[in-house]
Amino acid sequence: MSDPVVTFIYASQTGNCEEISMDLHTTAKEKGYTSERYEFDQHLKNFDLTNPKPKRVVVILCSSTGDGECPDNGNKFYRYLCKHSKIAKNEKTPESRIFSHLHYTILGLGDSDYSSFHKTPKTVNSAFEALGAKFFHYFGKADEAIGLENEVEPWIKGFWDELATTVVEAKTQAIDPTTEVVHNEESKEMPEEDTTKFEKAKICSKVIESEEYRKVLRLELELDRTLSASEDIQPGSYISVMPKNSLGSVKAFINACKWEETPELIEKLTTEFDFLKSVNKKALGSILGESEHLQEKAVFNYLDYLAFVNPSSAVSMDILETVPKMKSRFYSLSSDPVDTNKLEIGFTVEEHEQNDVFQKGNKIVKQGVCSNYLYRLSEEEKVEFDIKLGKSSLFNTTKKELDNQPPLIFISHGTAVVPFIGVLKRLRRMLETKEIKGLRGIEFYFGIRNKTHDYLFKDELSSLFEYFSSTNPDSKFNIHLAESRPNEFEERKYVQDLINLNTSDLQYKIQVNKALIYICGNGNTMVKAAEKILEEITGSSEQLQDLHKDGRYKKEIWTAN
Ligand SMILES: Cc1cc2nc3c(=O)[nH]c(=O)nc-3n(C[C@H](O)[C@H](O)[C@H](O)COP(=O)(O)O)c2cc1C
């Protein structure tokens, strides 16, 4: 996995932010970071923050001028931020959070003699937040009236340590391992060094785990060969699947473009293009003619766009140059892949309700491309399709780590339970084969919506925990269930609430018994909240990061939702 790029961006009127950004950029390079530096307004010309590749940690330096206005070399990007953050606030859809893959921090320069003190940095900060970027370090607010250096120097001093841990976090941050999101810009190729070649797979069994709030599907896949231990495919590893569009959506696209339907065109559109992704409005505008109305609309997909434009004659094939290429999606294994030709995955069949951009108040349903592709395959008779196997260096559990019998602390929510099922099965096998002597207990903090309707993998978890209790009678194996939509008269609980209730027990387990901690889930919600408490338990964010570096705190995080 390559290191994230540190991107310094600045807007500066009289040169202060420009100079500080130059110093930081130079020092970053000396420290060995891959660093780049741009003016705000070079955005989309020389760099593109909406593109999740390369992974980026963004450092913003900006001032205010006039009456709280953005400096001249940042005006365009400033307007872009205002526009898109407004859309994100109104729409509240995952795809409108176009910076959700970014980490960022900000240092603002201003002067408290002006009534619009720090107006630009504050607006920029709240836009990055609304667009889903994750904040690190702190918002530096230097004041020229009392001396910029009073704030700038301490901010820079603390910045380098925070940057180091954030770069590690950004590097190891996975995309959602268990679900996919419509228009999810984060779906991308797995790093080559972490994958094996294509495998042929067939679906051999299907279980619907829950349908009450969302459809969660579990599939057993059969490979045409047996996996060997040397391939290092572990519980918590993942597979990638290259989806195909449904015939119905391909025909709708051809129809909307007023093209002639040929088998070759159908094949091409089925496999190569992801036209259910958000449109590239700018590129499309120049092909189909600018539509003012369209430019104001929120992001929506190619089928919606074509329905809106309703072209009177055949659309130029050039439109395909603007459509994103189909990319693979990733799914964590819920099985222990040893000496077997069978793999299991679990995922949500994605359907999102979205505001209808054409009819106010109307809702329309959008489907995830890959989860629905797998769902369609599961309805058919054992069709072969390609998958790739990916290693997970993050989430595996080795015999060596378990030799001293550390307590295990698992933290998860929703379908992010999937990799834990694989890890638990591996633990059971290690006990059965006497590879390990025993376990000193598991505390599993698990967030679901409702235990009657949405307790994913309930039977499997119960039987695994019963097995552990019966084989390790002196240890405790607890599932702490947090219900966010409990039955009437019960209080809503989130994972972090339950962790908070048990801080002294956890502290003892982590600090005295050297527990291993595993967390998997949404980096913007559960993981963020749980980490805050873990930082208190361990003493500080540095201590928690040290546990991460030592392999005692294992994370699998995604940010798409
Ligand atoms: C004409 C002018 C207008 C300014 N307006 C503001 C303002 O509205 N709010 C504020 O916080 N600072 C304001 N400042 C202070 C600047 O933001 C501050 O001097 C900063 O260090 C300039 O950084 P730069 O050289 O990177 O642009 C203003 C400064 C000037 C010269």
The ligand as an ORCA input file, in Angstrom:
! r2SCAN-3c Opt
* xyz 0 1
  C      -7.232     44.731      3.672
  C      -7.256     43.657      4.719
  C      -8.459     43.130      5.142
  C      -8.497     42.145      6.133
  N      -9.715     41.616      6.548
  C      -9.744     40.690      7.524
  C     -10.996     40.150      7.970
  O     -12.066     40.517      7.497
  N     -10.976     39.200      8.947
  C      -9.821     38.778      9.512
  O      -9.861     37.908     10.404
  N      -8.611     39.260      9.105
  C      -8.559     40.205      8.129
  N      -7.345     40.711      7.723
  C      -6.124     40.218      8.345
  C      -5.404     39.162      7.497
  O      -6.183     38.020      7.380
  C      -4.076     38.835      8.160
  O      -3.251     39.976      8.004
  C      -3.362     37.626      7.599
  O      -2.152     37.435      8.296
  C      -3.053     37.785      6.137
  O      -2.536     36.578      5.649
  P      -2.117     36.414      4.107
  O      -0.915     37.253      3.907
  O      -1.807     34.969      3.925
  O      -3.270     36.845      3.300
  C      -7.298     41.702      6.729
  C      -6.076     42.270      6.308
  C      -6.052     43.221      5.317
  C      -4.723     43.809      4.887
*
